[in-house]
């Protein structure tokens, strides 16, 4: 079964948001469904029942060897956020590394948030793919 862990910065990202409780409830729904968790291991997926979301690999990060993806919640009050996570397929582990507002973050590799994500990915000794 897939395990989910929060990275060191994820809780700080989340605690500063006014929709913190809604996002936590969304994450609880993800964690409590093996079928839903399986969707998080795919390059691209859409889940149209509760919780509603879509998942995509972040190609710019994948091209650098980082197995990173983003979750886009589809619920109206939290659909402006993106949850960035790493998937370690060798151990069936997901690491939540950041939560960002879409309009403020464009997945640029040189963005400070991206650099923070890359640093934590390396600190966690997650596998890189080249």
C-alpha positions in Angstrom: 0.0 0.0 0.0 1.2 3.5 -0.8 2.3 5.6 2.2 2.1 9.4 2.2 4.5 11.6 4.1 4.7 15.4 4.5 8.0 17.0 3.7 9.6 19.5 6.1 8.2 22.6 4.4 4.7 21.3 3.5 3.1 21.9 6.8 4.4 25.5 6.9 3.1 26.1 3.4 -0.3 24.7 4.4 -0.6 26.4 7.8 -0.4 29.8 6.2 -3.5 29.3 4.0 -7.0 30.3 4.9 -8.3 27.1 3.3 -6.0 25.0 5.4 -8.9 22.9 6.9 -10.4 22.2 3.5 -7.1 21.1 2.1 -6.5 18.9 5.1 -9.9 17.3 4.5 -9.1 16.8 0.8 -5.8 15.2 1.8 -7.5 12.9 4.3 -9.8 11.7 1.5 -6.8 10.9 -0.7 -5.0 9.0 2.0 -8.0 6.9 2.9 -8.6 5.4 -0.5 -6.1 2.9 -2.1 -7.8 3.5 -5.5 -7.3 7.2 -5.2 -3.7 6.8 -4.1 -3.1 4.7 -7.2 -4.1 7.6 -9.3 -1.2 9.6 -7.8 1.3 7.2 -9.3 0.3 7.9 -12.9 1.9 10.3 -15.4 -1.5 12.0 -15.9 -4.9 11.1 -14.4 -8.3 12.6 -13.6 -10.4 11.5 -10.7 -14.0 12.6 -11.1 -15.6 11.4 -7.9 -14.9 12.5 -4.3 -12.3 13.7 -3.9 -12.2 15.4 -7.4 -8.7 16.2 -8.7 -6.3 15.7 -11.5 -2.7 14.8 -11.5 0.1 15.5 -14.0 3.8 14.9 -14.0 5.8 18.1 -14.0 7.7 17.6 -17.3 10.3 20.3 -16.7 11.2 18.6 -13.4 11.0 15.1 -14.8 13.5 16.2 -17.5 15.9 17.1 -14.7 15.6 13.6 -13.2 13.1 14.5 -10.4 10.0 12.3 -10.2 7.7 15.1 -9.3 4.0 15.6 -9.9 1.3 18.1 -9.1 -2.2 17.5 -7.8 -4.9 20.0 -8.8 -7.9 19.8 -6.5 -11.1 20.4 -8.5 -13.3 21.5 -5.5 -14.2 25.1 -6.1 -12.7 26.7 -2.9 -9.3 25.0 -3.2 -8.9 24.7 -7.0 -6.5 27.6 -7.0 -3.8 25.5 -5.2 -1.4 22.9 -6.5 0.2 20.3 -4.3 3.7 19.3 -5.4 4.7 15.8 -4.5 7.4 13.2 -5.2 6.6 9.6 -5.9 9.2 6.9 -5.0 8.1 3.9 -7.0 10.7 1.7 -5.5 9.1 1.9 -2.1 5.5 3.1 -3.0 6.0 6.3 -1.0 4.6 9.8 -1.8 6.2 12.8 -0.3 4.1 16.1 -0.2 6.8 18.8 -0.7 4.9 22.0 -1.3 1.6 23.7 -1.8 1.4 26.7 -4.0 -1.1 29.1 -5.5 -1.3 28.4 -9.2 -1.3 32.1 -10.2 1.9 32.7 -8.2 3.9 29.7 -9.4 4.7 28.4 -12.9 7.0 25.4 -12.3 10.1 27.2 -13.4 13.1 25.2 -12.3 15.0 28.3 -11.2 12.1 29.6 -9.0 13.1 29.6 -5.3 10.2 27.2 -4.5 11.4 24.8 -7.1 14.9 25.0 -5.7 13.5 24.3 -2.2 11.6 21.3 -3.7 14.8 20.0 -5.4 16.8 20.4 -2.3 14.3 18.5 -0.1 14.0 15.8 -2.8 17.8 15.3 -2.6 17.8 15.4 1.2 15.2 12.6 1.3 17.5 10.6 -1.0 14.7 9.9 -3.4 15.8 8.2 -6.7 16.6 10.4 -9.7 15.9 9.3 -13.2 18.1 10.3 -16.1 
